[in-house]
Amino acid sequence: MAKAIEIRWHGRGGQGTVTAAKVLADACLSGGGYVQAFPEYGPERAGAPIRAFNRISGNVIRMYGPVLHPKVVSIADATLMDAVNVTEGAPDDAIFIVNTSRDPKEVRAKLKAKDSQKVYSIDATKIAVECFGRPLPNSSMLGAICRATGIVAMDVLLENVKKSFGKKFAQKIIDGNLNAARRGYEEVKEG
């Protein structure tokens, strides 16, 4: 992991997007990398569009500004594709991972993604509801990102999901989030 990778997360307040960015950073840190994870809020209310960011590298990170050219764009709420420019600054080799029940080819057309860009879809909200009864797509999205990018080993990610959620939730919720992350990894589709 010598080269830095930048990730931009798009979500809505209350979906766990900021938590997902932090969990990914912790997983990459425990996997031996250098990391940054930080949110960017607008109006701080549930349902408002938010962005969060990660920088992950095998070398010390000396950049502290916003992520302007994300290699990976994680979209936790597909309605944001109509509300904000989720493709802004994405390079020709960007990877888009979208929480939707739509086929990745449909998502590719909606994003107007270039042939050189990869597009993945995952019904992360459905997985979350089935795994722990709440429409919080963050754990499923983490599994999908792990699969699409290979940025961190799945067992390392699961250990960090367990550690992060273990501080605040009952074992049933922790187990549900672990299962959601596994399913996100297994069920993500490329188009």
C-alpha positions in Angstrom: 0.0 0.0 0.0 2.7 2.5 -0.9 0.6 4.8 -3.1 -2.1 6.9 -1.3 -5.7 6.3 -2.1 -8.4 8.9 -1.4 -12.0 8.0 -0.8 -15.0 10.3 -0.7 -18.2 9.1 1.0 -21.6 10.6 0.1 -24.4 10.0 2.5 -27.2 11.6 4.6 -27.0 12.5 8.2 -27.9 9.5 10.3 -26.9 6.8 7.9 -23.5 6.1 9.6 -21.4 7.4 6.8 -18.9 9.2 9.1 -18.7 6.1 11.3 -18.0 4.0 8.2 -15.1 6.3 7.2 -13.7 6.1 10.7 -14.0 2.3 10.8 -12.3 2.0 7.4 -9.5 4.2 8.7 -9.0 2.1 11.8 -9.0 -1.1 9.8 -6.3 0.3 7.4 -4.3 1.6 10.4 -4.3 -1.8 12.1 -3.4 -3.3 8.7 -0.2 -1.3 8.8 -1.1 1.8 6.8 -1.2 5.5 7.5 -4.7 7.0 7.5 -6.9 10.1 7.7 -10.7 10.1 8.2 -12.7 13.3 8.5 -16.2 14.5 7.8 -17.6 17.6 6.1 -21.0 18.7 7.3 -23.5 21.1 6.0 -26.5 21.6 8.2 -26.1 19.1 10.9 -29.4 17.3 10.9 -30.7 13.9 10.1 -31.3 13.4 6.4 -29.0 16.3 5.2 -26.4 15.5 2.6 -22.9 14.9 4.2 -19.5 14.0 2.9 -16.7 12.1 4.7 -13.2 11.4 3.5 -10.4 8.9 3.8 -6.8 9.0 2.8 -4.9 5.8 3.1 -1.3 5.2 2.3 1.7 3.1 3.1 3.7 6.3 3.7 3.2 9.1 6.1 0.4 11.4 4.9 1.4 15.1 4.9 -1.6 16.5 3.0 -4.3 17.9 5.2 -6.8 19.5 2.8 -10.0 18.2 1.4 -10.1 15.2 -1.0 -10.5 16.7 -4.4 -9.8 13.8 -6.7 -11.1 10.6 -5.0 -10.0 7.2 -6.5 -13.1 5.7 -4.7 -16.5 7.3 -4.4 -18.9 5.6 -2.0 -22.5 6.7 -2.3 -24.6 5.5 0.7 -27.8 7.0 -0.6 -28.6 6.8 -4.3 -30.9 9.8 -4.2 -27.8 11.9 -3.8 -26.9 11.2 -7.5 -29.8 13.6 -8.3 -28.9 16.1 -5.6 -25.1 16.6 -5.7 -22.4 16.1 -8.2 -21.0 12.8 -6.8 -18.6 12.4 -9.8 -16.9 15.8 -9.2 -13.1 15.5 -9.4 -13.2 11.7 -9.9 -10.2 10.6 -12.1 -10.6 8.4 -15.2 -9.8 5.3 -13.2 -12.2 6.0 -10.3 -14.3 3.4 -8.6 -17.9 4.2 -7.7 -19.8 2.0 -5.2 -23.5 2.9 -4.9 -26.1 1.7 -2.4 -29.0 0.8 -4.7 -31.0 -2.2 -5.9 -30.4 -1.1 -9.4 -28.1 -3.1 -11.8 -24.6 -1.6 -12.0 -25.1 -0.9 -15.7 -28.1 1.3 -14.9 -26.0 3.1 -12.3 -23.2 3.5 -14.8 -25.6 5.3 -17.2 -27.0 7.5 -14.4 -23.5 8.6 -13.3 -22.4 9.0 -17.0 -19.3 7.0 -15.9 -16.4 6.7 -18.4 -15.5 3.2 -19.7 -12.3 3.4 -17.7 -14.2 3.9 -14.4 -15.5 1.0 -12.4 -19.1 1.0 -11.1 -20.4 -1.3 -8.4 -23.9 -1.6 -6.9 -24.9 -3.1 -3.6 -28.4 -3.1 -1.9 -26.7 -2.1 1.4 -29.9 -0.8 3.0 -31.8 -4.1 2.3 -28.9 -6.1 3.8 -28.8 -3.9 6.9 -32.5 -4.3 7.5 -32.2 -8.1 7.1 -29.2 -8.3 9.3 -30.0 -6.0 12.2 -33.4 -4.4 11.5 -32.3 -0.9 10.7 -31.8 1.0 7.4 -28.1 1.9 8.2 -26.0 0.9 5.1 -22.6 1.7 6.6 -21.4 -1.9 7.4 -22.6 -3.3 4.1 -20.9 -0.5 2.2 -17.7 -1.2 4.1 -17.8 -4.8 2.9 -18.5 -3.7 -0.7 -15.6 -1.3 -0.6 -13.3 -4.0 0.8 -14.3 -6.2 -2.1 -14.1 -3.6 -4.9 -10.8 -2.1 -3.8 -8.9 -4.8 -1.8 -7.6 -1.9 0.3 -7.8 -4.0 3.5 -8.2 -7.7 4.3 -11.8 -8.7 5.2 -10.8 -10.2 8.5 -9.1 -7.0 9.5 -12.1 -5.0 8.5 -14.4 -7.3 10.5 -12.2 -7.1 13.6 -12.4 -3.3 13.4 -16.2 -3.3 12.9 -16.4 -5.5 16.0 -14.1 -3.2 18.0 -15.9 0.0 16.9 -19.4 -1.2 17.4 -18.6 -3.2 20.6 -18.2 0.0 22.5 -21.8 1.1 22.0 -24.0 -1.7 21.1 -25.4 -5.1 22.3 -23.9 -8.3 20.9 -26.9 -8.8 18.6 -26.3 -5.5 16.9 -22.6 -6.2 16.6 -23.2 -9.6 15.1 -25.8 -8.1 12.7 -23.2 -5.5 11.5 -20.5 -8.1 11.0 -23.0 -10.2 9.0 -23.9 -7.1 6.9 -20.2 -6.4 6.2 -19.7 -10.0 5.1 -22.8 -9.8 2.8 -21.7 -6.5 1.4 -18.5 -8.1 0.4 -20.2 -11.1 -1.1 -23.2 -9.4 -2.8 -21.6 -6.3 -4.4 -22.0 -6.4 -8.2 -19.7 -4.8 -10.9 -21.1 -3.4 -14.1 
